[in-house]
Amino acid sequence: MEFTTEPFDLDEAPTHAVVAREVIQAAELDAVDVGPFGNTAEGGADEVLTAVDSLLRQALASGATRVSLQVNVIEGETP
């Protein structure tokens, strides 16, 4: 999956971005890459869906006004 949260702040990471990063890093995922303009994570379908649920709920509760999310299913994986 790939995601970003908004609004952006180029001077300091906003609370919602920090919360989103913490949620994803704490999730039971296979790989996580957190960057200033986008974040990616990989894992099994159940783990990714659980992480997405928590990510959306906590980022929005922490002030995100928009979460852009893309989820890709790798061939052979079941949703």
Buried (B, 14 or more C-beta within 10 A) or exposed (E): BEBBBBEEEEEEBBBBBBBBBBBBEEBEBEEBEBEEEEBBBBBEEEBBBBBBEBBBEBBBEBBBEEBEEEEEEEEEEEE
